[in-house]
């Protein structure tokens, strides 16, 4: 932990976005400098670790139990929290505008407000990119938010119940689900849905048998799933999906999504009562109004110090494109947001103390990738100084390592001790079987 700052009380840092990177940055700065300097802004009152949204969509994770209150975290870590959707950024006056917050009955809880800043850190995450595919925005569900995950879970339960009822009259009735996008989100969701469906059918739907009545197709435009990861991981994941009865279609581009089908560029139609879109990301629409340079995905272009051309606006995480190597940008991964939060914590500490900022650039370190393939399985590669080679891991070991990433995030935002960290680890390890939310 950094020592408590003696910085100028007039210096105000506002962090817009309470995802993995934004929340970790607010927690680090708050613990070191106090709430008079650091304000976190988010449209929601609770934080959910985004990589776990596929579990919420499948019903194996209850977002109402897993969510961490931003107000609680602010109290624990010494930062201020302002709830509200970021509506506008006035860079000339260094003001942001937050939209009013209403309760479930439409009654205003918090009014529309303005917050002043000396440094604004944009950590707004990303939204799904439909690539202008006809019908995708209207008929496909995404996993951008907790609301999306809950919508999909309820829609999936309803569809399964309808098939269960239809089996009485039509033994061939089944639920066709198409997941567009063979990255980590799509692959993990496909596996989680199979496991969750077995539990639901066993306890809630007497006529529905997942292995017979649920048909999941994973569609990927690249020649293999998990194309950004080593081929060995892709092969292992493909084998696992196939074992679970999931149909994998690679080199397959989607041309249209309708209410009942997914149409491909080669003229085929795949039945789809439900379609989940996990095929790519883009920057939030708000970024286009800032007057700052964006890349073709609508992400803010930042330099190697995570700076925009406006010296008072920095960015981290999925909403920005930071240079990496060979002309590529830093990938949109939780580990990148975590590293960027560490880098900006040092940079902003210097600003608060009015000392020289670190001269060195942010350099992304790829520590490997882990993909969950069910409650007792996973695959991944751990990058290290192993003669320049990565270590391939699979099975239960990979799954436990995957769960430890969630633990590391909790440790960062809660500021907990090693003892408390181990206690939390034991709680996470107990989740060895899906506990599906049936309502």
N, C-alpha and C positions, 0 to 999 in steps of 0.2 A: 504494500500500500504506500502511495506517495505521502510525504509529510503534509500536514495541514498548511494551506497557503496563507501568506500574508499579503495577498494581492489587493489592488485598488478595488474598492467596493463598487465603483462605477462600471466596471467591465461586466458585460452581460453576454452570456453564451446561450443561445436557444438551439435546441436540437429537435428538428421536426421529423418524427417517426420513431416509434418505440419498438422496432423489430430487434433482431439479434444485435446488430451493430449499434444502433442508436441507443438502446437501453444499456448496453454494456458501457458505452462512452459516458452516458449520463451518470451511471453508477460510479465509475472510476473518478470522474471529475467532482461529483457531489461529495464523495468521501474525502477527497483531498482539499476541496475549496469551499464547499458549503452552498446552501440553497440560494443565497443572495446573488450568486454568480451563474448558476446553472439551472435552466428550465427545460424540461422535456415536454413535448407536445405530441399528442396522439388523439385520433378520433374516437378511440375505444377506451373503456375504463380498465380493461384487463389485457395482460400480455400472454400470448400463446406462442410457443416456439414453432415457427412456420414449418420446419421439416417434419413436424409431427401431425400436420393437418390431414395427411392421408389416413392416419389412424382415426382422427375425428370423423372423417367422411365415412369410414367403414363402421364406425360405432364402437370401436375397441378402445377409444379414449374419450372420456367425457370432458368436453371443453369447459363445462361449468365447474368441474372439480379441479382441473389441471391449470386453469388460468391464474395468473399472479396479478394482484391488484397494483396498478401503477401508483396509487396513493400510498399503499403499504410500502412499496419499494422506495418511493420518494422519501418517506419517513425514515426507513432503515438506512438509506444511502446518502441522505443529506442534499438531495436536489429538490427543486420545485416541479410540480406537474400541472399542466394546463390541458384539460380535455377539450377537444374540438377539432373539426376537420379544417386542415389548412386550405384557406380559400384564396388568398392573394398574398403576394410578396411585393412590397414597395421598396425596391433597392435604393432609391434616392433618399428616402426618409428613414431607411433601415427599420421598417415596421412590417410585421406579418399580421394578417387578419384571420381570425378563427371564426368559423361559422357557429351559430347558436346550437346548443345541445337540447334536444327534447326528450322527454321520457316516453314510455311505451304508449301512453295515452295522448301524445301530441302536445303535452304541456311543456312550456319552456323551462328548463332547469338552469341553463347558463346562457347568458345573452351573447350576441355577436361581440367580439372583443378584438382589440389591437394589442400586440406585444412588441416592445422595442428590443433591438438587439445591437450588439457591437460585432459579434460573429454569429452567423447563421450556419448551422450544419444540417444539410439536407440528407436524411436517411429514410427516404420515403418508400424504399423497396421497389417492386415492379408489379406490373399487371400482365395478364395473359395476352399473348399476341396471336390473333386469329389469322394473320397474314391475308386479310381481305377475303377469306374463304366464305363464299355465299352460305348463309344460314347458320354459320357457326356461332355468332354472337346471340342469335335468337334461340337456338335449340341445344347448345352444349353448355354444360356446367363447368366451372373452373374451380381451382383451389387457391384463389387469391386471398380469401379471408375466412375467418371462422364462420361467418354467415353462409358463405358458399359451401363449406364443409357440412354444416348442419342441414342446409337445403338438400344437398345430395343424399345425406344419410336418410332423411325422412322420405325423400322420393324413392330411394332404393327399397326401404321397408314397405312402402305402399305398393310398389311394383311386385315385390315378392309375395305380398299378401294377395294381390290380384291373381297372380299365377297359381298360388295355392288354392284359391277358390275355383279358378277355371279348370284345374286338374280333374275336378269331379265330373265335369261335362266333356272335357277335351284332354285326354291323356297326353297328347303331344304338346300341350301348352308349355312355354318356357320363357325365360327372361333373357333377352339379348342385350348385352352391354358392350359398348365399344369405347376403348380408351385411346385417344389420339395423342401420340407422343411416347416414345420409348426411352425417355430419360429416366432419372432416378425416381421422380414423382410418379410417373406412369407405371413403372415396374413395381414399385413398392405398393402402390394402391391396388394393382391387380392381385398381388399375393394376399394383401390384407383382406380384400373383399372375399376371396375364396375361403379363408379361414373364418371370417366373421359369418359368412353365409351358412357354413356348416353348423355353427352354434345356434343361429336363428332358426334354422329348419329343425334342429333337434328339439328345441324348447318352445317354439312359438307357432310353427307352421307344419301341421302333421302331414300334409300332402306334398310339401315342397322338399325335394332332395337336391342339394346344391350340385352334387356331381352329375346329376341328370338334367336338372331344370335351369341351371344357370350357365349361359354361354358367354364367356368373356373373350373378346378379341382385342389384342394390342396392336395398333397400327403405327408404324415408324417409317418416315420418309428415307432415312439413311439405310445403307446396306446391312447394318446390324443395330440392335438396341444398345443403349449405353455407349453410343459411338464416341463420346468424349473421353471414355475411360479405356484402359488397356483391353486388348481383345480377349485375354484370358477371363477377365471379369464378365465380359459380354457373353462368352460361350457358357460360362457357369450359370449365369442368370437365365439364359435362354433354356438351358436344360432343366432348370428348376421350374420355370413357367410351364414348360411342356409337360413335366411330371404332374403338375397340378391341373392339367387339362385346359390351360389357357392357350388360345390360338395366337401365334405371333406372325404378323405380316410385316416384312421389311421391304425396303425399296418401294414403298407404297405411299403415294401422295393423295391426300384428300382433296377432292374438287368441290364437294358440297355436303352440307349437313341438313337433313330434313327432320321432321318430327318423328320419323320411324326408320330412317336409314342413314348410312354414311356412304356417300358415293366416292369412288376413287377415280384418279386421272385416267386409268386404263379401262374405264367403263363398267366396273363392277359395282354392285350394291350390297352392302353388308347390313343386315337387319340390326336395328338399334332402337329399342324402346328408351334406352338411356345412353347419352354420350358425354363422356368426361374429356375436356380439352386440356392437355398438358404438353403442348407442342412447342412452346417457346414463350419468351418474355419480351416486354417493352417497358420503357419508362412511363411513369404516370403522366396523364394528359396535362396536369398543372405545369410541368416543366417547360412546355412549349410557350408559356406566357411570361417566362422570366427574362427573355432577351439574351440568353446565354447560349453558347454553341451546344448543339446536340448531335449525336451520331445517328445513323439510319434507323436505329431501334428506339429513338427518342430518349436516350440516356444522356445525362450531362457529361460533356467531355471535360475531364480534369487532367492536370499534369501529374508528374510523378510525386508531387507533394500533396495530392488530393485537393488542389486549389482550382477554382474556376477563374476566369478573367477578372471577376469581381473579388478584390482581396478580402472582402467581408463575408464571402459565401464559400464554404467548403462542402464536400459531399463524400459519402461513403456508401458501400453496399451496392445492391442491385440497381439503384437509380442512377448510378454513374458508371462511366467507362474509363478506367484507369489504365495507363500503358503497362504492358508486361514485358513480353519478349517476342522477337520475330514478327513484330508488327501486330501482335495479338493484344487483347485487353484482358485484364484480370477476370477470371470466370466468376459467374454469379453463384457463389457458394457461401455457406455459413462461415466456413473457416476464413474466407477472405474478409468478410465483414468483421469478424473477431480480430483479425490482425490489423485491419484499418482502424478499428476503435483504439487498439493499443497505440498505434502510431499517432493518431490525432490527440490522444490524451496527453502525450508528451508535448506535442506542438501547441496545444491550447493552454497547457500549464505555463509554457513560456510566455504566451500572450497575456495571461492573467498576471504574471509576475513582471511583465514588461522587460523581459530578458530576451536574448537572441534565440530564435527558434532553431530547432535541430536542422543542420544543413543537409543531412543525408536524405535521400528519397525514400518513399515507401517501396519496398521490394516484396512482392508476393512470394511466399514460400509454400509450395504445394506439398502438403504432408500426406497426400494420398486421399483415397475416396472409399467410403464404406456404404454399402447398399443393403437395406434390410429386405430379406426374402422370407419373412414370417417370424413367428415368435421364437423359433429355435434354429433359425438359419440366417445366413447373410454371406456376402462376398465383399472383398475389398482389396485394395493395395495400399500398403504403408510405405511412403517414400522416405528414405533415409540414406545415410552414408554407407550403403551396403555395396561398395565398389560401383557406385552409380546406378544400382539396380533397386527395384522395388520389391517388397515382400508381399506375396499373395497370401491372403488369409480367407478362410471360408468356414461355414458351419456355425456352431455355437460360439466359437471364439470371435468370429466376425460380428455376430449379433451382439455379444456383450460389449465389444468395442464400440459398436454403433450406439448402444444405449449410453455409453460413457460420454459421448459427445454432448448429449442432453445434460448429463450431470455437470460437465465442465461449464456449460452455459449457465446453469443454475448457480454454480459456485461463483461465477463472475458477477452475476447481477445481485446475488444475495450477500456477497462478501463473507461467506461462511468459512469456518475453520476446517482444518483437515478432519477432525473428529466428526463434525456435523456433515462434512462431505461424504464420509464413509457411511454414515447413517442413511443419508439420502440415497446412496448407491444401493444399499440393501433394500430399500423400498422399491427402487426401480427394478432390481433383479427379480422381485417377486412377481412381476408381470410376465409370467411365462406362458400364460394361456389367455386367449381373447376373452374379455368380459364385455359382451356386446350390450349396448344400450338399446332396449327394445321399445322405447316410447319416444 
